[in-house]
Amino acid sequence: MSSPANPFHVPTHRKPAAKLRAAVVGAGYWGSNLARNLKSSPDWDLVAICDLDLDRAGNLAAVLDDVPGVESLEELLDTVDIDAVAIATPARTHHGAVMTALRAGKHVLVESPLADSRAHGMEMVVEADANGLVLMADHTYCYSPAVLKMQELVQAGSLGEILFIDSVRINLGLVQPDVDVFWDLAPHDLSILDFVLPGGLQPSEVSAFGADPLGTGRDCVGHLNLRLRNDATAHVHVNWLSPTKIRQMVIGGSRRTLVWDDLNPQQRLSVYDRGVTLDRQPQSPDARKNSDISYRLGDTWSPALPEREALGEVVEEFAQCIRNNRSPRTNGASGLRVLSVLEAVTRSLGLDGQSAAVEGNEMRLEGVR
């Protein structure tokens, strides 16, 4: 459930409105999920599937009651009447596809990461803003009930001051042909942190360590550390080679600690009223040396969460932003903040793990679409 303080909360009961017309670009795994949710949404008419592989587009279209399939984005824009496109293609293609759609006056939902570089992402954001169009980053996890509750608890101060974050996303996954494990898996965790943390994800610097034990030519195992505000730290572990699948995040605060276990449907969230308290002596010239450390051992509780498909919430949010002319919860600015961190990761890897400054996050883009 969305936080009561969330300015983007959409009431469950809405007056019927004319359906918007959408097409999906990319008929692969994620494109098929997007198409299914658009097809079943009361907000959308799914009117076309676009893919360079026309047979693949046709196969998906047939499953969706013979939605028409087209081979190119240009053909789609020239021949089909649509309000918006949902792009689910490799990140290296996002810039060209998004810019083409925006210049044709279409709103765009684009799979994470927003682009293959921050410069390309910035061009997309500026183009959308100049044309009064919605550009939404498909940070799907941010629309899941668990992550919405995480945002509510963190931003309401229930955890206190954030001290550390530890995130693990590992599985026996497919080695990607064009990106390393950081660009493949870390955008999910980074987008969650950007959504949950007050003010978004704005670390000052990043250090990253990668390994390619199989000799694939790209890192298959990775660790990255981010320096956050008030000397807090975040650590993200991503791995394509683990025989076990773990998708977990621990957010430690001065009052409570939250644990998200996405693969445990019975208890996705746990809140621990446990921690370390440092009682500093304010009159002491050296407060740290003259402080009393105490340990708090309180209760553990699990918030009740509704069961909703996050991607259904994504397509609803996209429609409401178009109709109400407002910025999405995961807008272009949030996509750019994630890209800023990913580029710093790449620079740090080139420096053998030395810290690299995160560039661009000093720019405030609150009003972008």
VOBA-1610 file (N, C-alpha, C; in pm, whole numbers, padded with zeros to 5 digits, always signed):
BEGIN
Met+00085-00119+00000Met+00000+00000+00000Met+00088+00124+00000Ser+00054+00226-00076Ser+00132+00347-00081Ser+00130+00418+00053Ser+00240+00488+00082Ser+00248+00565+00204Ser+00143+00675+00204Pro+00076+00702+00320Pro-00019+00811+00326Pro+00044+00945+00290Ala+00177+00956+00312Ala+00245+01080+00281Ala+00288+01089+00136Asn+00264+00985+00060Asn+00308+00981-00079Asn+00220+01070-00165Pro+00275+01178-00225Pro+00193+01270-00303Pro+00141+01209-00431Phe+00193+01091-00468Phe+00154+01030-00594Phe+00050+00919-00572His+00000+00906-00451His-00095+00799-00423His-00220+00816-00508Val-00263+00708-00571Val-00383+00709-00654Val-00492+00630-00584Pro-00610+00688-00562Pro-00717+00615-00496Pro-00752+00487-00572Thr-00794+00386-00497Thr-00829+00259-00559Thr-00952+00273-00648His-01052+00350-00603His-01176+00363-00676His-01169+00488-00764Arg-01167+00469-00893Arg-01155+00581-00986Arg-01271+00579-01084Lys-01310+00697-01130Lys-01414+00705-01230Lys-01362+00649-01361Pro-01447+00579-01434Pro-01404+00525-01563Pro-01359+00637-01656Ala-01255+00612-01732Ala-01205+00710-01829Ala-01178+00637-01959Ala-01176+00713-02067Ala-01146+00653-02197Ala-01009+00589-02191Lys-01000+00470-02247Lys-00873+00397-02243Lys-00768+00466-02330Leu-00645+00463-02282Leu-00531+00508-02360Leu-00484+00394-02448Arg-00420+00430-02560Arg-00376+00330-02657Arg-00224+00316-02649Ala-00178+00192-02632Ala-00035+00167-02613Ala+00014+00056-02703Ala+00143+00061-02733Ala+00213-00047-02803Ala+00336-00085-02723Val+00373-00211-02729Val+00495-00260-02665Val+00602-00279-02770Val+00721-00224-02743Val+00835-00241-02833Val+00931-00339-02768Gly+00945-00457-02828Gly+01026-00563-02771Gly+00939-00676-02722Ala+00946-00791-02789Ala+00856-00903-02757Ala+00928-01014-02681Gly+01034-00978-02609Gly+01105-01077-02529Gly+01038-01101-02395Tyr+01118-01146-02298Tyr+01064-01183-02167Tyr+00992-01067-02100Trp+01058-00951-02089Trp+00997-00840-02018Trp+00888-00774-02102Gly+00907-00770-02232Gly+00804-00716-02318Gly+00674-00794-02307Ser+00685-00926-02295Ser+00563-01007-02282Ser+00492-00979-02150Asn+00569-00955-02043Asn+00507-00919-01915Asn+00437-00784-01923Leu+00502-00687-01987Leu+00440-00557-02005Leu+00312-00569-02088Ala+00321-00645-02196Ala+00204-00661-02284Ala+00088-00724-02209Arg+00116-00825-02128Arg+00010-00892-02053Arg-00058-00796-01957Asn+00020-00712-01889Asn-00039-00619-01794Asn-00113-00505-01862Leu-00063-00457-01973Leu-00135-00354-02048Leu-00266-00410-02102Lys-00262-00535-02148Lys-00380-00598-02205Lys-00491-00613-02100Ser-00453-00643-01977Ser-00552-00668-01872Ser-00590-00542-01795Ser-00524-00430-01823Ser-00547-00308-01748Ser-00674-00237-01793Pro-00753-00183-01699Pro-00870-00103-01737Pro-00832+00033-01795Asp-00706+00071-01783Asp-00660+00201-01831Asp-00613+00199-01976Trp-00583+00079-02028Trp-00512+00072-02156Trp-00581-00019-02256Asp-00567+00019-02382Asp-00590-00071-02495Asp-00453-00103-02555Leu-00416-00230-02554Leu-00292-00272-02619Leu-00324-00293-02767Val-00263-00211-02852Val-00304-00211-02993Val-00196-00264-03088Ala-00073-00288-03039Ala+00030-00341-03128Ala+00149-00394-03048Ile+00219-00491-03108Ile+00345-00543-03058Ile+00450-00518-03166Cys+00562-00459-03127Cys+00668-00427-03224Cys+00795-00502-03188Asp+00853-00570-03287Asp+00979-00640-03265Asp+01046-00661-03401Leu+01179-00650-03403Leu+01252-00673-03528Leu+01232-00815-03578Asp+01209-00907-03485Asp+01176-01044-03520Asp+01023-01053-03531Leu+00973-01042-03651Leu+00828-01035-03670Leu+00758-01164-03625Asp+00826-01277-03639Asp+00767-01402-03592Asp+00748-01400-03441Arg+00848-01348-03369Arg+00836-01340-03223Arg+00724-01244-03185Ala+00716-01131-03255Ala+00607-01037-03230Ala+00472-01103-03255Gly+00465-01180-03363Gly+00341-01248-03397Gly+00302-01352-03295Asn+00400-01426-03244Asn+00371-01528-03143Asn+00313-01465-03017Leu+00372-01352-02973Leu+00320-01285-02855Leu+00183-01226-02884Ala+00168-01167-03002Ala+00040-01107-03039Ala-00071-01211-03040Ala-00040-01332-03085Ala-00141-01438-03093Ala-00190-01478-02954Val-00100-01479-02858Val-00136-01512-02721Val-00230-01406-02662Leu-00217-01282-02713Leu-00294-01170-02661Leu-00412-01137-02752Asp-00481-01239-02800Asp-00601-01222-02884Asp-00570-01148-03013Asp-00461-01190-03076Asp-00425-01139-03210Asp-00408-00989-03216Val-00340-00933-03118Val-00297-00794-03128Val-00202-00783-03247Pro-00214-00682-03332Pro-00128-00674-03451Pro+00021-00665-03416Gly+00103-00728-03497Gly+00248-00721-03482Gly+00309-00640-03594Val+00407-00556-03562Val+00479-00478-03663Val+00629-00497-03641Glu+00705-00470-03748Glu+00847-00504-03748Glu+00937-00392-03700Ser+00897-00266-03718Ser+00986-00155-03682Ser+00910-00047-03608Leu+00984+00029-03529Leu+00924+00139-03455Leu+00871+00245-03550Glu+00943+00270-03657Glu+00899+00370-03755Glu+00765+00329-03816Glu+00752+00200-03851Glu+00624+00152-03905Glu+00514+00167-03802Leu+00545+00134-03679Leu+00447+00146-03572Leu+00396+00290-03561Leu+00488+00385-03557Leu+00449+00525-03539Leu+00376+00580-03661Asp+00408+00527-03779Asp+00345+00576-03902Asp+00206+00518-03926Thr+00182+00398-03875Thr+00060+00327-03917Thr-00040+00299-03805Val+00002+00314-03679Val-00086+00279-03567Val-00111+00402-03481Asp-00236+00424-03448Asp-00275+00537-03363Asp-00253+00499-03216Ile-00152+00560-03153Ile-00120+00527-03014Ile-00093+00655-02935Asp-00111+00644-02804Asp-00077+00752-02711Asp+00061+00732-02651Ala+00104+00606-02638Ala+00225+00578-02563Ala+00288+00448-02611Val+00419+00436-02582Val+00490+00312-02609Val+00560+00267-02482Ala+00566+00136-02464Ala+00642+00075-02355Ala+00759+00002-02418Ile+00879+00043-02384Ile+01000-00008-02451Ile+01069-00109-02361Ala+01085-00231-02414Ala+01148-00341-02340Ala+01252-00405-02431Thr+01355-00328-02460Thr+01464-00372-02547Thr+01596-00352-02472Pro+01708-00403-02523Pro+01836-00383-02453Pro+01868-00235-02430Ala+01938-00207-02320Ala+01964-00069-02281Ala+02036+00011-02390Arg+02119-00056-02469Arg+02193+00016-02573Arg+02101+00074-02680Thr+01979+00022-02689Thr+01884+00069-02790Thr+01786+00173-02735His+01787+00196-02605His+01686+00283-02545His+01690+00425-02600His+01808+00481-02611His+01819+00621-02652His+01753+00644-02786Gly+01788+00564-02885Gly+01732+00583-03018Gly+01582+00561-03021Ala+01535+00456-02956Ala+01393+00425-02957Ala+01312+00530-02882Val+01361+00570-02765Val+01288+00668-02685Val+01284+00803-02755Met+01396+00847-02810Met+01398+00977-02878Met+01305+00977-02998Thr+01301+00865-03072Thr+01210+00856-03186Thr+01065+00867-03142Ala+01030+00797-03035Ala+00893+00801-02985Ala+00856+00938-02930Leu+00945+01000-02855Leu+00917+01132-02799Leu+00900+01236-02910Arg+00984+01229-03012Arg+00973+01326-03121Arg+00845+01306-03203Ala+00787+01186-03191Ala+00659+01160-03256Ala+00542+01197-03166Gly+00571+01254-03047Gly+00466+01299-02957Gly+00407+01190-02870Lys+00482+01082-02846Lys+00430+00970-02766Lys+00492+00970-02627His+00410+00939-02529His+00460+00916-02393His+00536+00783-02392Val+00635+00773-02300Val+00723+00655-02303Val+00744+00597-02163Leu+00725+00467-02154Leu+00766+00387-02039Leu+00883+00302-02086Val+00997+00308-02015Val+01116+00239-02065Val+01176+00150-01956Glu+01210+00030-01996Glu+01269-00069-01906Glu+01397-00015-01843Ser+01425-00056-01720Ser+01547-00018-01649Ser+01668-00096-01703Pro+01787-00032-01710Pro+01814+00107-01679Pro+01763+00201-01788Leu+01746+00327-01751Leu+01687+00425-01841Leu+01759+00431-01975Ala+01891+00423-01973Ala+01971+00431-02096Ala+02103+00361-02072Asp+02188+00363-02173Asp+02321+00302-02160Asp+02426+00401-02113Ser+02388+00527-02093Ser+02479+00628-02038Ser+02396+00741-01981Arg+02456+00816-01889Arg+02384+00929-01832Arg+02361+01037-01937Ala+02456+01056-02027Ala+02440+01158-02130Ala+02319+01126-02218His+02305+01000-02257His+02188+00961-02336His+02059+00978-02255Gly+02064+00940-02128Gly+01947+00955-02044Gly+01907+01101-02029Met+02005+01189-02015Met+01975+01331-02002Met+01908+01386-02128Glu+01954+01343-02245Glu+01890+01386-02369Glu+01744+01344-02373Met+01717+01224-02327Met+01579+01174-02325Met+01493+01255-02230Val+01545+01285-02113Val+01471+01363-02013Val+01441+01503-02066Val+01540+01567-02125Val+01522+01702-02179Val+01419+01703-02291Glu+01424+01601-02380Glu+01330+01593-02490Glu+01187+01575-02440Ala+01169+01488-02343Ala+01035+01467-02288Ala+00982+01595-02224Asp+01066+01662-02148Asp+01023+01784-02081Asp+00988+01893-02182Ala+01068+01905-02287Ala+01044+02009-02389Ala+00912+01987-02462Asn+00870+01860-02473Asn+00748+01828-02546Asn+00627+01803-02456Gly+00646+01823-02324Gly+00536+01801-02232Gly+00488+01658-02225Leu+00582+01563-02239Leu+00547+01421-02242Leu+00597+01349-02117Val+00530+01242-02082Val+00571+01161-01967Val+00679+01063-02011Leu+00792+01066-01942Leu+00898+00966-01958Leu+00911+00896-01823Met+00877+00770-01819Met+00873+00694-01694Met+00972+00579-01698Ala+01056+00571-01595Ala+01148+00458-01581Ala+01073+00341-01517Asp+01083+00225-01580Asp+01014+00106-01529Asp+01098+00043-01418His+01102+00111-01303His+01167+00057-01183His+01062-00026-01109Thr+01036-00145-01161Thr+00919-00223-01121Thr+00914-00250-00971Tyr+01027-00281-00909Tyr+01025-00315-00767Tyr+00968-00203-00682Cys+00982-00079-00728Cys+00935+00035-00650Cys+00783+00040-00640Tyr+00715-00044-00717Tyr+00569-00048-00714Tyr+00517-00175-00647Ser+00607-00252-00589Ser+00565-00372-00517Ser+00519-00332-00377Pro+00423-00404-00319Pro+00375-00370-00184Pro+00487-00364-00080Ala+00586-00455-00090Ala+00693-00457+00010Ala+00778-00332+00003Val+00817-00290-00116Val+00904-00174-00129Val+00827-00045-00098Leu+00699-00040-00131Leu+00617+00075-00091Leu+00611+00087+00061Lys+00599-00025+00130Lys+00600-00023+00276Lys+00738+00016+00329Met+00844-00031+00264Met+00978+00009+00304Met+00994+00160+00294Gln+00948+00218+00184Gln+00955+00363+00168Gln+00880+00434+00280Glu+00761+00385+00310Glu+00680+00446+00415Glu+00753+00444+00549Leu+00809+00330+00585Leu+00875+00317+00715Leu+01001+00403+00723Val+01080+00404+00618Val+01205+00481+00619Val+01174+00630+00623Gln+01084+00675+00536Gln+01061+00819+00525Gln+00977+00874+00640Ala+00905+00787+00709Ala+00834+00831+00830Ala+00926+00837+00952Gly+01049+00790+00938Gly+01144+00792+01048Gly+01132+00674+01142Ser+01058+00571+01104Ser+01038+00457+01194Ser+01169+00383+01224Leu+01263+00388+01131Leu+01391+00322+01155Leu+01492+00414+01223Gly+01459+00542+01231Gly+01555+00638+01282Gly+01651+00682+01173Glu+01768+00726+01211Glu+01870+00766+01114Glu+01929+00641+01048Ile+01938+00642+00917Ile+01991+00526+00845Ile+02142+00518+00867Leu+02186+00401+00913Leu+02328+00380+00944Leu+02397+00296+00836Phe+02328+00194+00784Phe+02390+00108+00684Phe+02282+00040+00602Ile+02320-00002+00482Ile+02233-00082+00395Ile+02317-00193+00336Asp+02264-00314+00338Asp+02334-00429+00282Asp+02238-00502+00190Ser+02270-00511+00062Ser+02179-00570-00036Ser+02249-00683-00112Val+02176-00792-00132Val+02229-00909-00202Val+02132-00950-00311Arg+02183-00964-00432Arg+02102-01011-00545Arg+02189-01109-00623Ile+02175-01237-00592Ile+02259-01339-00653Ile+02174-01454-00702Asn+02217-01516-00810Asn+02148-01633-00865Asn+02235-01693-00975Leu+02195-01808-01022Leu+02263-01871-01134Leu+02198-01815-01260Gly+02254-01705-01311Gly+02187-01630-01418Gly+02259-01637-01549Leu+02195-01582-01649Leu+02248-01581-01783Leu+02354-01472-01796Val+02474-01508-01840Val+02579-01410-01866Val+02537-01328-01988Gln+02523-01198-01970Gln+02473-01112-02076Gln+02582-01085-02180Pro+02544-01070-02306Pro+02644-01051-02411Pro+02702-00911-02419Asp+02634-00810-02360Asp+02678-00673-02382Asp+02698-00591-02256Val+02664-00644-02138Val+02683-00570-02014Val+02738-00663-01907Asp+02802-00603-01805Asp+02853-00684-01694Asp+02742-00700-01589Val+02775-00772-01482Val+02674-00804-01381Val+02626-00679-01309Phe+02711-00576-01301Phe+02669-00453-01235Phe+02555-00387-01312Trp+02572-00369-01443Trp+02470-00303-01524Trp+02346-00390-01542Asp+02361-00521-01526Asp+02247-00611-01543Asp+02161-00618-01417Leu+02222-00640-01301Leu+02147-00666-01179Leu+02138-00547-01084Ala+02245-00469-01071Ala+02246-00361-00971Ala+02141-00253-00994Pro+02096-00224-01118Pro+01992-00121-01132Pro+01868-00149-01047His+01835-00275-01023His+01718-00306-00940His+01738-00255-00797Asp+01853-00287-00739Asp+01880-00247-00601Asp+01898-00096-00591Leu+01966-00037-00688Leu+01988+00107-00686Leu+01857+00183-00700Ser+01766+00133-00783Ser+01638+00201-00799Ser+01555+00191-00671Ile+01565+00078-00601Ile+01494+00064-00473Ile+01549+00164-00372Leu+01681+00174-00363Leu+01742+00270-00270Leu+01702+00413-00305Asp+01700+00443-00434Asp+01661+00577-00476Asp+01517+00607-00436Phe+01432+00508-00442Phe+01291+00523-00410Phe+01268+00534-00259Val+01344+00459-00182Val+01320+00448-00039Val+01385+00561+00040Leu+01506+00599+00003Leu+01580+00697+00083Leu+01525+00837+00063Pro+01509+00915+00168Pro+01465+01055+00154Pro+01563+01132+00065Gly+01509+01201-00035Gly+01594+01276-00126Gly+01652+01194-00238Gly+01625+01063-00240Gly+01677+00979-00347Gly+01819+00934-00321Leu+01871+00856-00414Leu+02005+00798-00402Leu+02108+00898-00454Gln+02183+00956-00360Gln+02283+01056-00399Gln+02414+01033-00322Pro+02479+00920-00346Pro+02607+00895-00278Pro+02715+00988-00331Ser+02810+01019-00246Ser+02920+01106-00289Ser+03023+01030-00370Glu+03043+00903-00339Glu+03142+00824-00411Glu+03108+00676-00404Val+03169+00601-00496Val+03144+00458-00510Val+03277+00387-00528Ser+03290+00270-00467Ser+03403+00182-00498Ser+03346+00047-00539Ala+03401-00011-00644Ala+03346-00135-00698Ala+03457-00235-00727Phe+03428-00362-00699Phe+03522-00470-00725Phe+03447-00578-00803Gly+03503-00618-00915Gly+03442-00720-00997Gly+03536-00835-01025Ala+03480-00949-01064Ala+03561-01067-01095Ala+03497-01141-01212Asp+03583-01200-01294Asp+03540-01278-01410Asp+03608-01414-01407Pro+03573-01499-01307Pro+03645-01626-01290Pro+03626-01724-01406Leu+03523-01705-01488Leu+03500-01794-01601Leu+03568-01748-01729Gly+03623-01628-01727Gly+03688-01576-01847Gly+03590-01537-01956Thr+03475-01481-01917Thr+03373-01444-02015Thr+03402-01311-02084Gly+03494-01234-02028Gly+03522-01102-02084Gly+03448-00990-02013Arg+03367-01024-01913Arg+03297-00921-01835Arg+03276-00974-01693Asp+03267-00882-01598Asp+03254-00922-01458Asp+03124-00999-01437Cys+03135-01115-01372Cys+03019-01199-01340Cys+02983-01192-01192Val+03076-01145-01111Val+03055-01129-00967Val+03097-00987-00931Gly+03018-00919-00852Gly+03052-00782-00821Gly+03010-00738-00682His+03090-00648-00624His+03059-00585-00496His+03078-00434-00514Leu+02980-00357-00469Leu+02999-00213-00474Leu+02960-00151-00342Asn+03036-00051-00303Asn+03013+00022-00179Asn+02984+00167-00212Leu+02882+00222-00146Leu+02841+00359-00170Leu+02847+00437-00039Arg+02909+00555-00045Arg+02914+00640+00074Arg+02794+00734+00071Leu+02708+00721+00173Leu+02586+00800+00180Leu+02602+00916+00278Arg+02493+00985+00299Arg+02496+01100+00390Arg+02526+01056+00532Asn+02579+01149+00611Asn+02604+01127+00754Asn+02692+01006+00781Asp+02783+00978+00687Asp+02880+00869+00700Asp+02813+00732+00702Ala+02691+00723+00651Ala+02628+00592+00632Ala+02688+00525+00509Thr+02671+00396+00501Thr+02728+00323+00387Thr+02626+00222+00334Ala+02635+00194+00205Ala+02551+00090+00144Ala+02642-00005+00068His+02612-00133+00077His+02687-00235+00006His+02591-00318-00078Val+02627-00341-00205Val+02544-00420-00296Val+02630-00532-00353His+02580-00655-00340His+02649-00772-00394His+02563-00829-00506Val+02621-00840-00626Val+02551-00898-00741Val+02635-01012-00798Asn+02567-01115-00849Asn+02640-01236-00885Asn+02556-01319-00982Trp+02616-01356-01095Trp+02551-01446-01191Trp+02582-01593-01166Leu+02675-01623-01075Leu+02731-01757-01067Leu+02685-01836-00945Ser+02600-01781-00863Ser+02559-01849-00740Ser+02456-01958-00769Pro+02475-02079-00717Pro+02375-02185-00736Pro+02249-02162-00654Thr+02257-02074-00555Thr+02140-02039-00476Thr+02095-01898-00511Lys+01966-01877-00505Lys+01909-01747-00538Lys+01872-01673-00410Ile+01928-01554-00395Ile+01899-01470-00279Ile+01867-01330-00330Arg+01759-01274-00278Arg+01720-01137-00313Arg+01677-01071-00183Gln+01770-01002-00120Gln+01748-00956+00016Gln+01813-00820+00037Met+01752-00739+00122Met+01808-00609+00157Met+01787-00585+00306Val+01892-00539+00373Val+01886-00503+00515Val+01912-00354+00526Ile+01821-00281+00589Ile+01837-00138+00612Ile+01844-00116+00762Gly+01961-00080+00810Gly+01982-00062+00953Gly+01969+00083+00994Gly+01886+00109+01094Gly+01867+00244+01143Gly+01904+00256+01289Ser+01906+00379+01339Ser+01942+00403+01479Ser+01833+00355+01574Arg+01710+00334+01524Arg+01601+00288+01610Arg+01561+00143+01579Arg+01551+00110+01451Arg+01509-00024+01411Arg+01583-00066+01286Thr+01578-00196+01257Thr+01637-00251+01136Thr+01530-00324+01057Leu+01529-00301+00927Leu+01430-00362+00839Leu+01500-00464+00749Val+01439-00580+00730Val+01491-00684+00642Val+01385-00716+00538Trp+01422-00703+00411Trp+01335-00740+00299Trp+01388-00868+00237Asp+01305-00971+00235Asp+01341-01098+00172Asp+01237-01124+00064Asp+01269-01088-00059Asp+01170-01092-00166Asp+01128-01233-00204Leu+01208-01332-00167Leu+01176-01470-00203Leu+01102-01545-00093Asn+01060-01473+00009Asn+00984-01534+00118Asn+00843-01475+00118Pro+00750-01535+00044Pro+00617-01476+00032Pro+00540-01472+00163Gln+00576-01556+00260Gln+00507-01555+00389Gln+00553-01440+00479Gln+00675-01390+00455Gln+00728-01285+00542Gln+00832-01204+00463Arg+00782-01124+00371Arg+00874-01046+00288Arg+00946-00938+00369Leu+00877-00880+00466Leu+00937-00774+00548Leu+00938-00814+00695Ser+01048-00784+00760Ser+01060-00801+00905Ser+01125-00675+00962Val+01071-00627+01072Val+01125-00508+01138Val+01173-00550+01276Tyr+01300-00525+01303Tyr+01364-00565+01428Tyr+01386-00442+01516Asp+01328-00447+01635Asp+01351-00340+01731Asp+01474-00376+01814Arg+01583-00387+01744Arg+01711-00424+01806Arg+01820-00334+01750Gly+01924-00311+01827Gly+02033-00230+01776Gly+02130-00189+01883Val+02220-00100+01843Val+02324-00048+01932Val+02295+00099+01958Thr+02301+00138+02083Thr+02281+00278+02120Thr+02411+00333+02178Leu+02453+00447+02126Leu+02574+00513+02175Leu+02532+00638+02250Asp+02544+00636+02381Asp+02506+00750+02464Asp+02629+00837+02488Arg+02642+00941+02408Arg+02759+01030+02421Arg+02739+01128+02536Gln+02849+01165+02599Gln+02848+01264+02705Gln+02872+01401+02643Pro+02770+01488+02639Pro+02784+01613+02564Pro+02890+01707+02618Gln+02923+01697+02747Gln+03022+01789+02803Gln+03165+01742+02783Ser+03184+01622+02732Ser+03317+01566+02720Ser+03389+01624+02599Pro+03519+01655+02609Pro+03594+01702+02491Pro+03611+01594+02387Asp+03599+01468+02427Asp+03612+01360+02332Asp+03495+01264+02354Ala+03381+01300+02288Ala+03256+01229+02316Ala+03264+01082+02283Arg+03335+01047+02177Arg+03340+00907+02135Arg+03412+00820+02238Lys+03517+00875+02298Lys+03592+00796+02395Lys+03520+00786+02529Asn+03427+00880+02551Asn+03357+00882+02679Asn+03208+00859+02656Ser+03178+00751+02592Ser+03040+00718+02560Ser+03007+00579+02611Asp+02882+00563+02642Asp+02835+00433+02688Asp+02760+00365+02575Ile+02800+00243+02546Ile+02735+00164+02442Ile+02638+00067+02508Ser+02514+00068+02460Ser+02415-00026+02512Ser+02349-00098+02395Tyr+02296-00215+02423Tyr+02234-00297+02319Tyr+02085-00311+02350Arg+02007-00286+02247Arg+01862-00291+02261Arg+01810-00420+02197Leu+01736-00501+02271Leu+01683-00627+02223Leu+01531-00625+02238Gly+01463-00573+02135Gly+01318-00560+02141Gly+01248-00663+02054Asp+01126-00632+02018Asp+01043-00724+01944Asp+01074-00722+01794Thr+01025-00825+01726Thr+01029-00832+01580Thr+00887-00842+01529Trp+00855-00767+01424Trp+00720-00774+01369Trp+00725-00768+01217Ser+00621-00819+01155Ser+00613-00825+01009Ser+00487-00753+00963Pro+00501-00645+00886Pro+00382-00575+00837Pro+00302-00664+00742Ala+00171-00653+00751Ala+00084-00723+00656Ala+00090-00651+00522Leu+00105-00727+00415Leu+00119-00669+00282Leu+00014-00726+00188Pro-00046-00643+00105Pro-00138-00695+00005Pro-00061-00769-00103Glu-00128-00858-00172Glu-00065-00930-00283Glu-00112-00867-00414Arg-00025-00790-00476Arg-00054-00726-00603Arg+00067-00739-00693Glu+00044-00753-00823Glu+00156-00759-00917Glu+00209-00617-00939Ala+00338-00600-00913Ala+00397-00466-00923Ala+00381-00406-01062Leu+00393-00488-01165Leu+00387-00435-01301Leu+00247-00382-01334Gly+00146-00437-01270Gly+00012-00381-01286Gly+00004-00241-01228Glu+00073-00218-01116Glu+00079-00085-01057Glu+00159+00010-01146Val+00261-00042-01214Val+00342+00041-01303Val+00257+00097-01417Val+00180+00010-01484Val+00103+00058-01598Val-00011+00149-01553Glu-00063+00127-01432Glu-00164+00219-01379Glu-00103+00356-01352Glu+00015+00357-01289Glu+00084+00483-01263Glu+00113+00558-01393Phe+00156+00487-01495Phe+00187+00548-01625Phe+00062+00617-01681Ala-00051+00550-01675Ala-00175+00607-01726Ala-00217+00730-01647Gln-00209+00722-01513Gln-00251+00835-01431Gln-00162+00957-01450Cys-00034+00935-01474Cys+00057+01047-01499Cys+00022+01117-01630Ile-00010+01040-01732Ile-00049+01098-01861Ile-00179+01176-01846Arg-00277+01117-01780Arg-00408+01183-01767Arg-00402+01307-01680Asn-00321+01305-01577Asn-00316+01416-01482Asn-00197+01508-01503Asn-00120+01483-01608Asn-00007+01568-01643Asn+00088+01588-01524Arg+00127+01478-01465Arg+00220+01485-01352Arg+00338+01392-01373Ser+00438+01412-01290Ser+00560+01332-01300Ser+00542+01198-01231Pro+00594+01088-01289Pro+00583+00956-01225Pro+00666+00948-01097Arg+00630+00853-01015Arg+00712+00827-00895Arg+00854+00789-00935Thr+00867+00715-01045Thr+01000+00680-01098Thr+01016+00753-01230Asn+01052+00878-01221Asn+01061+00962-01339Asn+01201+00962-01398Gly+01224+01051-01494Gly+01355+01057-01558Gly+01466+01090-01461Ala+01437+01175-01361Ala+01541+01212-01265Ala+01588+01091-01185Ser+01495+01004-01145Ser+01536+00884-01071Ser+01618+00792-01160Gly+01580+00782-01288Gly+01660+00703-01381Gly+01800+00758-01397Leu+01814+00891-01398Leu+01946+00953-01410Leu+02031+00930-01286Arg+01970+00932-01169Arg+02049+00907-01048Arg+02106+00765-01048Val+02027+00670-01094Val+02077+00532-01105Val+02191+00525-01206Leu+02177+00591-01319Leu+02282+00591-01421Leu+02410+00658-01370Ser+02395+00763-01289Ser+02513+00829-01233Ser+02595+00733-01148Val+02525+00650-01069Val+02596+00553-00986Val+02660+00445-01073Leu+02589+00395-01173Leu+02644+00290-01259Leu+02768+00339-01333Glu+02768+00463-01376Glu+02888+00515-01445Glu+03003+00529-01347Ala+02975+00568-01222Ala+03081+00573-01121Ala+03136+00434-01093Val+03049+00333-01094Val+03094+00194-01077Val+03192+00157-01187Thr+03160+00191-01310Thr+03248+00159-01423Thr+03382+00229-01408Arg+03380+00356-01364Arg+03507+00428-01345Arg+03589+00363-01233Ser+03522+00323-01125Ser+03595+00260-01014Ser+03658+00128-01057Leu+03586+00050-01136Leu+03642-00076-01186Leu+03767-00050-01269Gly+03767+00059-01347Gly+03884+00094-01425Gly+04001+00142-01341Leu+03971+00178-01215Leu+04075+00222-01122Leu+04111+00113-01022Asp+04082-00013-01057Asp+04111-00128-00970Asp+04047-00114-00832Gly+03923-00064-00830Gly+03848-00059-00706Gly+03864+00068-00626Gln+03945+00161-00672Gln+03955+00289-00602Gln+03823+00364-00610Ser+03801+00452-00514Ser+03677+00528-00511Ser+03666+00620-00631Ala+03544+00632-00682Ala+03515+00722-00794Ala+03398+00811-00753Ala+03411+00939-00779Ala+03305+01033-00746Ala+03182+01006-00833Val+03065+01026-00773Val+02940+01013-00848Val+02907+01150-00908Glu+02915+01159-01037Glu+02896+01287-01105Glu+02751+01306-01146Gly+02706+01430-01142Gly+02574+01463-01194Gly+02465+01466-01092Asn+02483+01402-00975Asn+02374+01397-00877Asn+02354+01529-00806Glu+02446+01625-00827Glu+02425+01756-00767Glu+02317+01834-00840Met+02281+01787-00961Met+02177+01855-01038Met+02040+01811-00989Arg+01954+01907-00959Arg+01820+01876-00913Arg+01724+01881-01029Leu+01652+01774-01049Leu+01562+01763-01163Leu+01422+01725-01115Glu+01376+01794-01012Glu+01251+01754-00948Glu+01131+01763-01044Gly+01136+01858-01138Gly+01018+01880-01220Gly+01013+01801-01348Val+01114+01717-01372Val+01118+01648-01501Val+01009+01542-01506Arg+00972+01510-01630Arg+00867+01412-01652Arg+00926+01274-01669
//
